[in-house]
């Protein structure tokens, strides 16, 4: 039972993230007023928006999350280089959207991700604390059970593109919350425990006094707000999606944590069945679960991913 429950949570986290992404893609960069005028309230995965996505199509949030997962599966011992290969493979598909920091880091990459991130930080006048590394870090918790290892990989994958420590700090806090929930702790209690003595502790249950934009601190505050004040998964992702601005990323990050708590089987069928990436997400969830629980060798699977 424990094993099946773990699989349900891993799959719930990946699908929860993708659902938030697909819902929020409709409203990204819109204001709440614009959303109300055009849609009333977005409560279904309908596509459209600035990127003209198809209903069920996801964006860079889900794509980069899957790239992190594939990189880890290819080389769990030292995943950074493999994660980078999957980032570049995704870039080469000419996606509709790549975040500014990540796009500049791709341009600066010449064999060393950490150098590229530092150069990017300088070029962006010291502004590399975007939410692009936070949106993709969740698979680390599914693949590893040791807290020190989770912290270490969370920081390293962040520093590949986001030089600022504020970005990696958010990834560590987020994945510490995720680990607690994956191991059966209640989500709200996990949040309260892990934000203690951090910049996120003040005004936890209050509506943030900052825009829901791409600055990682603002993103994290809104993610925590929706998770702490919503009754169920739908309220979390619909609430975040209807804020507009960086709604796909905030809904994805929040949906990932809430998805772990409720599990895949409890996610709304009309959401999960709509996702165009659902077979890939299912496959990744299965492979990560097998690696974690059964210690299955991933050599053959890694080769499969590399060929794709």
Residue pairs with C-beta under 8 A, 6 or more apart in sequence:
3 293
5 263
6 182
6 289
6 292
6 293
7 285
7 286
7 289
7 293
8 263
8 264
8 265
9 181
9 182
9 260
9 261
9 263
9 264
10 142
10 182
10 260
10 285
10 288
10 289
10 292
11 263
11 264
11 281
11 282
11 285
11 289
12 259
12 260
12 261
12 262
12 263
12 264
12 265
12 266
12 267
13 138
13 141
13 142
13 178
13 182
13 256
13 257
13 259
13 260
14 65
14 69
14 138
14 139
14 142
14 256
14 259
14 281
14 284
14 285
15 259
15 264
15 267
15 272
15 275
15 278
15 281
15 285
16 233
16 237
16 255
16 256
16 257
16 258
16 259
16 260
16 262
16 267
17 61
17 62
17 65
17 138
17 252
17 253
17 255
17 256
17 259
18 58
18 62
18 65
18 252
18 255
18 275
18 277
18 278
18 281
19 45
19 237
19 255
19 259
19 267
19 271
19 272
19 275
20 61
20 236
20 237
20 240
20 241
20 248
20 250
20 251
20 252
20 253
20 254
20 255
20 256
21 58
21 59
21 61
21 62
21 248
21 249
21 251
21 252
21 255
22 45
22 53
22 55
22 56
22 57
22 58
22 62
22 248
22 271
22 274
22 275
23 42
23 44
23 45
23 237
23 238
23 241
23 248
23 251
23 271
24 237
24 240
24 241
24 247
24 248
24 249
24 250
24 251
24 252
25 47
25 49
25 51
25 53
25 57
25 58
25 59
25 248
26 39
26 42
26 45
26 46
26 47
26 48
26 49
26 53
26 241
27 35
27 39
27 42
27 49
27 241
27 242
27 243
27 244
27 247
27 248
28 49
28 50
28 51
28 59
28 244
28 245
28 246
28 247
28 248
29 49
29 50
29 244
29 245
29 246
30 38
30 49
30 50
30 244
30 245
30 247
31 244
31 245
32 242
32 243
32 244
34 244
35 41
35 42
35 242
35 244
39 46
41 238
41 242
42 238
42 241
42 242
43 234
43 238
44 270
45 55
45 56
45 270
45 271
45 274
45 275
46 55
47 53
47 54
47 55
47 56
47 57
51 59
51 96
51 97
52 96
53 59
53 96
54 276
55 274
56 274
56 275
56 276
57 276
58 275
58 276
58 277
59 95
59 96
59 97
59 248
60 95
60 97
60 98
60 99
60 102
60 132
60 135
61 135
61 136
61 248
61 249
61 252
61 253
62 252
62 277
62 281
63 90
63 95
64 87
64 90
64 102
64 132
64 135
64 136
65 135
65 136
65 138
65 139
65 252
65 256
66 86
66 277
66 280
66 281
66 284
67 83
67 86
67 87
67 89
67 90
67 136
68 83
68 86
68 136
68 137
68 138
68 139
68 140
68 157
69 139
69 142
69 143
69 284
69 288
70 82
70 83
70 86
70 284
70 305
71 79
71 80
71 81
71 82
71 83
71 84
71 85
71 86
72 79
72 82
72 83
72 139
72 140
72 143
72 153
72 288
73 143
73 284
73 287
73 288
73 291
73 298
73 301
73 302
73 305
74 82
74 85
74 86
74 298
74 302
74 305
74 306
75 81
75 82
75 302
76 143
76 144
76 291
76 298
79 153
79 157
80 113
80 156
80 157
80 160
82 302
83 157
83 160
84 109
84 113
84 160
85 306
86 305
87 102
87 106
87 160
88 106
88 109
89 308
91 98
91 106
98 106
99 130
99 132
99 214
100 124
100 130
101 120
101 124
101 128
101 130
101 132
101 161
101 162
102 132
102 161
104 120
104 123
104 124
105 113
105 116
105 117
105 120
105 160
105 161
105 162
106 116
108 115
108 116
108 117
108 119
108 120
108 123
109 116
110 116
113 159
113 160
113 161
114 159
114 160
116 160
116 161
117 128
117 159
117 160
117 161
117 162
117 163
118 163
120 128
120 161
120 163
121 127
121 128
121 163
121 164
126 164
127 164
128 161
128 162
128 163
128 164
128 167
129 162
129 164
129 166
129 167
129 215
129 216
129 217
130 162
130 167
130 214
130 215
130 216
131 167
131 170
131 214
131 215
131 216
131 219
131 220
131 246
131 249
131 250
131 253
132 161
132 162
132 167
132 214
133 157
133 158
133 159
133 160
133 161
133 162
133 167
133 168
133 171
133 216
134 158
134 167
134 170
134 171
134 174
134 216
134 219
134 220
134 253
135 249
135 252
135 253
136 157
137 154
137 157
137 158
137 171
137 174
137 175
138 174
138 175
138 178
138 256
139 284
139 288
140 150
140 153
140 154
140 157
140 175
141 150
141 175
141 178
141 179
141 182
142 182
142 285
142 288
142 289
142 292
143 288
143 291
143 292
144 150
144 153
144 292
145 292
147 176
147 179
150 175
150 176
150 179
151 172
151 175
151 176
154 168
154 171
154 172
154 174
154 175
155 168
155 171
155 172
157 171
158 167
158 168
158 171
159 168
162 168
162 216
166 216
166 217
167 216
169 198
170 216
170 217
170 219
170 220
173 194
173 195
173 198
173 200
173 220
174 220
174 223
174 253
174 257
176 194
177 187
177 190
177 191
177 194
177 257
178 256
178 257
178 260
180 190
180 193
180 194
181 187
181 190
181 257
181 260
181 261
182 260
186 261
187 227
187 257
187 258
187 260
187 261
188 227
188 228
191 204
191 224
191 227
191 228
192 204
195 201
195 204
195 224
199 217
200 217
200 220
200 221
200 224
203 209
204 224
204 228
205 225
205 228
205 229
206 225
207 225
208 218
208 221
208 222
208 225
210 217
210 218
210 221
210 222
211 218
211 245
212 218
212 219
212 222
212 240
212 243
212 244
212 245
212 246
212 247
212 250
213 219
213 245
213 246
214 246
214 249
219 246
219 249
219 250
219 253
220 253
222 240
222 243
222 250
222 254
223 240
223 250
223 253
223 254
223 257
226 235
226 236
226 239
226 240
226 250
226 254
227 236
227 254
227 257
227 258
230 236
230 239
230 258
232 262
233 255
233 258
233 259
233 262
233 266
233 267
233 268
234 268
236 251
236 254
236 255
236 258
237 251
237 254
237 255
237 258
237 271
240 247
240 250
240 251
240 254
240 255
241 247
241 248
241 251
243 250
259 267
264 272
264 285
272 278
275 281
287 298
287 301
290 296
291 298
